[in-house]
Amino acid sequence: MRKDILVPARSLALLARAKRRLHRCAMHLALLLPLLLPLPLLAAQTTVAVASNFTAPMKVLAQAFERDTGHPLTLAFGATGQFYAQIRNGAPFAVLLSADDETPLKLEREGWAVAGTRLTYATGRLALWSRQPGLVDPQGQVLRTGRFDKLAIANPKLAPYGTAALQTLQALGLHERLTPKLVEGANVTQAYQFAASGNAALAFVAVAQVFENGQLREGSAWVVPDTLHEPLAQDAVLLKVGQNNPAAAALLQYLRTEKAQAIIRSYGYGVQPPPHTR
């Protein structure tokens, strides 16, 4: 025999009120949830392959870019030659900031980069540097004296700054004499680290690694004349992975701005106003 349970009217009213409150809380949570999510889940993201010589300015640019556009960047630093191989093997880079102008062109011709998106974002400068004050003279004559143990350079097969270093030694007629003293880093950052750690007395590095706002941060340096090596034009390009990524397109546009160019110049790079695409 079924028994009916009588629920007082007051209890039913309280239950209905509780259900309405629960419903309102659920609606409020749904509205607030997007505000509680971290920005990277809300804004378009892009992974950028950056030549190691451009590490310091790119970190500053990435912060400014995120503040101004809301797009966070994931940065990978390394040798341009290594990035070239990784891109051809399917690495998920949306943009490449190369240490030369040849690699972006090659990627475009091979179908890995979007045609018409190449732009020269900086022109690099090469420097001979030592952490020891006074060791490097303003004319770089220390190379002729040979009064040092090791000279670090970036791998010329992978890094344009390594190629420029070899071209400089050849132009000075010192390549054969100094070859026994050469030590190679995978990229120009590693070449700098050899000298910074004392494992090499000298290193050919990017001016941006040792100068800031036109001032040498420490040690001694000789800024290599551009006439001693091929120009270090550094191009950026949109890769096929990033062709539908709004953050990738926004980054290339951002590199054209006066704000970005001022940051780039502050690290000793040249810029071409206005930057051009090819």
C-alpha positions in Angstrom: 0.0 0.0 0.0 1.5 3.3 -1.1 2.0 5.9 1.6 2.0 9.6 0.7 4.5 11.8 2.5 3.2 15.2 3.3 5.8 17.9 3.0 4.9 21.2 4.8 4.2 24.1 2.4 7.0 26.2 4.1 9.6 23.5 3.3 8.5 23.4 -0.3 8.9 27.2 -0.6 12.4 27.0 0.9 13.3 24.3 -1.5 12.1 26.3 -4.5 14.0 29.3 -3.3 17.2 27.3 -2.9 16.8 26.0 -6.5 16.4 29.5 -7.8 19.5 30.7 -6.0 21.5 27.7 -7.4 20.3 28.6 -10.9 21.4 32.2 -10.5 24.8 31.1 -9.2 25.3 28.9 -12.2 24.4 31.7 -14.5 26.8 34.1 -12.8 29.6 31.5 -12.9 29.1 31.1 -16.6 29.4 34.8 -17.1 32.5 35.1 -14.9 34.3 32.1 -16.2 35.9 33.8 -19.3 37.2 36.5 -16.9 38.8 33.9 -14.7 40.6 32.1 -17.5 44.2 33.1 -18.0 44.9 35.5 -20.9 46.7 32.9 -23.1 43.5 30.9 -23.4 41.6 34.0 -24.5 44.0 35.7 -26.9 45.5 34.2 -30.0 48.9 32.6 -29.4 51.9 32.2 -31.7 55.2 30.4 -31.4 58.1 32.4 -32.8 61.5 31.0 -33.8 64.0 33.8 -33.1 67.7 33.9 -34.0 69.7 33.8 -30.8 71.6 37.0 -31.5 68.2 38.8 -31.2 67.4 37.3 -27.8 67.6 40.4 -25.6 65.6 42.8 -27.8 63.0 40.1 -28.6 62.2 39.5 -24.9 61.6 43.2 -24.6 59.5 43.3 -27.8 57.4 40.3 -26.7 56.5 42.1 -23.4 55.6 45.3 -25.2 53.7 43.3 -27.9 51.6 41.5 -25.4 50.8 44.7 -23.5 49.7 46.5 -26.7 47.8 43.7 -28.4 46.9 41.2 -25.8 48.6 38.4 -27.7 51.2 36.4 -25.7 54.2 35.0 -27.5 56.0 31.7 -27.0 59.6 32.3 -28.0 62.2 29.8 -29.1 65.8 31.0 -29.5 68.5 29.2 -31.5 70.6 29.1 -34.7 68.9 30.0 -37.9 70.2 26.9 -39.6 68.7 24.7 -36.9 65.4 26.4 -37.2 65.4 25.9 -41.0 65.8 22.1 -40.5 63.1 22.0 -37.8 60.6 23.9 -39.9 61.2 21.5 -42.8 60.5 18.7 -40.3 57.2 20.1 -39.2 58.1 22.2 -36.2 55.0 24.3 -35.2 56.6 27.8 -35.6 54.3 30.4 -36.9 56.9 33.1 -37.5 60.6 33.0 -38.1 62.9 35.9 -37.1 66.0 34.9 -39.0 69.6 36.1 -38.5 69.9 36.4 -42.3 67.8 37.2 -45.4 68.6 34.0 -47.2 66.8 31.5 -45.0 63.3 33.1 -45.2 63.6 33.4 -48.9 64.6 29.8 -49.2 61.6 28.7 -47.0 59.3 30.8 -49.2 60.6 29.2 -52.4 60.2 25.7 -50.9 56.7 26.4 -49.8 57.2 26.6 -46.0 56.6 30.3 -45.8 53.8 32.6 -47.0 54.9 34.5 -50.1 55.0 38.3 -49.8 55.4 38.4 -46.0 59.2 38.7 -45.7 60.4 41.9 -44.1 63.8 43.2 -42.9 63.3 43.8 -39.2 66.9 44.6 -38.3 70.4 44.9 -39.7 72.9 43.3 -37.3 76.4 44.4 -36.3 79.3 42.1 -35.4 81.7 42.7 -32.5 84.8 41.2 -31.1 84.4 41.0 -27.4 86.2 40.0 -24.2 84.9 40.2 -20.6 88.4 41.4 -19.7 88.6 45.3 -19.8 91.4 46.5 -22.0 92.1 43.2 -23.8 90.3 44.3 -27.0 91.5 47.5 -28.5 89.3 49.9 -30.6 90.9 48.6 -33.8 90.9 44.9 -33.0 94.6 44.6 -33.3 94.5 42.0 -30.5 93.7 39.5 -33.3 97.1 40.2 -35.0 99.0 39.9 -31.7 97.7 36.4 -31.0 98.0 37.1 -27.3 95.0 35.1 -26.3 94.1 31.4 -25.9 90.8 30.8 -27.6 88.5 32.7 -30.0 84.9 31.7 -30.0 82.6 32.0 -33.0 79.2 30.7 -33.9 79.0 27.7 -36.2 79.3 29.2 -39.6 77.3 26.3 -41.2 74.3 27.2 -39.0 74.6 30.8 -37.9 75.1 33.9 -40.1 77.1 35.6 -37.4 79.5 32.7 -37.5 79.8 33.2 -41.3 80.4 36.9 -40.8 83.1 36.1 -38.2 84.9 33.8 -40.7 84.6 36.4 -43.4 86.2 39.0 -41.1 89.1 36.8 -40.3 89.6 36.1 -44.0 89.4 39.8 -44.9 92.1 40.5 -42.3 94.3 37.7 -43.6 94.1 36.0 -40.2 91.9 32.9 -40.8 94.7 30.4 -41.4 96.8 31.7 -38.5 94.0 31.7 -36.0 92.2 28.5 -37.0 94.0 26.5 -34.2 92.5 29.0 -31.6 88.9 28.8 -32.8 86.2 27.2 -30.8 82.7 26.9 -32.2 79.4 27.4 -30.5 76.1 26.1 -31.9 75.0 29.7 -32.2 76.1 33.2 -31.4 74.7 33.0 -27.9 76.9 30.0 -27.1 79.9 31.8 -28.6 79.2 34.7 -26.2 78.8 32.3 -23.3 82.3 30.8 -24.0 83.8 34.3 -23.5 81.6 35.3 -20.7 82.5 32.2 -18.7 86.2 32.6 -19.4 86.5 29.4 -21.5 87.6 31.7 -24.4 89.4 35.0 -24.1 87.6 36.4 -27.1 84.4 35.9 -29.0 82.8 37.3 -32.2 79.3 38.2 -31.0 76.4 40.4 -32.0 76.7 44.0 -30.9 73.3 43.6 -29.2 74.7 41.1 -26.8 77.3 43.4 -25.3 76.0 46.9 -26.0 72.9 48.6 -24.7 71.8 52.1 -25.6 75.1 52.6 -27.3 77.2 51.7 -24.2 79.3 48.7 -23.7 77.9 46.8 -20.6 81.2 45.3 -19.5 84.6 44.2 -20.7 86.2 45.5 -24.0 85.0 45.3 -27.6 85.7 46.2 -31.2 82.8 46.8 -33.4 83.7 45.2 -36.7 83.4 47.4 -39.8 80.6 46.3 -42.1 83.1 46.3 -45.0 84.8 43.2 -43.6 81.8 40.9 -44.0 78.6 40.5 -46.0 75.6 42.6 -44.6 73.8 41.0 -41.7 70.3 41.8 -43.0 67.8 40.0 -40.7 64.5 39.0 -42.2 61.2 37.9 -40.6 58.6 35.8 -42.4 55.2 34.3 -41.8 55.4 30.5 -41.9 52.6 28.4 -43.4 51.7 27.1 -39.9 50.9 30.7 -38.9 49.0 31.9 -42.0 45.6 31.8 -40.2 47.0 32.9 -36.8 46.0 36.5 -36.1 48.8 36.9 -33.5 51.4 35.9 -36.1 50.1 38.5 -38.5 49.9 41.1 -35.7 53.5 40.5 -34.8 54.8 41.1 -38.3 52.8 44.4 -38.3 54.1 45.3 -34.9 57.7 45.0 -36.1 57.0 47.9 -38.5 55.9 50.3 -35.7 58.1 53.2 -34.4 57.8 51.7 -30.9 59.3 48.4 -32.0 62.0 50.0 -34.1 63.1 52.2 -31.2 63.5 49.1 -29.1 65.5 47.4 -31.9 67.8 50.5 -32.3 68.4 50.6 -28.6 70.2 47.3 -28.9 72.6 48.5 -31.6 70.7 47.2 -34.6 70.0 49.2 -37.7 66.5 49.4 -39.1 65.1 50.3 -42.5 62.4 52.9 -42.1 59.8 52.0 -43.1 60.4 48.2 -43.0 59.5 46.6 -46.2 57.9 43.3 -47.2 59.0 41.3 -50.2 
